[in-house]
Amino acid sequence: MTFRTPSEAVQKANDTCYGLSAGIWTDKGSRIFKIASQLKAGVIWANTYNQFDPASPFGGYKESGFGREGGRQGLAAYVKLG
């Protein structure tokens, strides 16, 4: 897909029934944080793609998943505190 502005890119990325992951490529660090905060995706990569830390939670939004796997958040469904 093509886009002319960052806001158009965000609109196109969010205009889907899925939300597993997204990638942002830019030379401006502040732009990464601004755009990432607007995206509805479970994982957002900055200047890379498909790099995982096993200790980090992973999951999606919308039809791409429910809840999180991995990390402490992924274990929460299996632990009863009390």
Summary of the structure (lengths in Angstrom):
residues: 82
radius of gyration: 14.6
end to end distance: 49.6
largest distance: 52.6
contacts: 180
relative contact order: 0.18
helix: 30%
strand: 17%
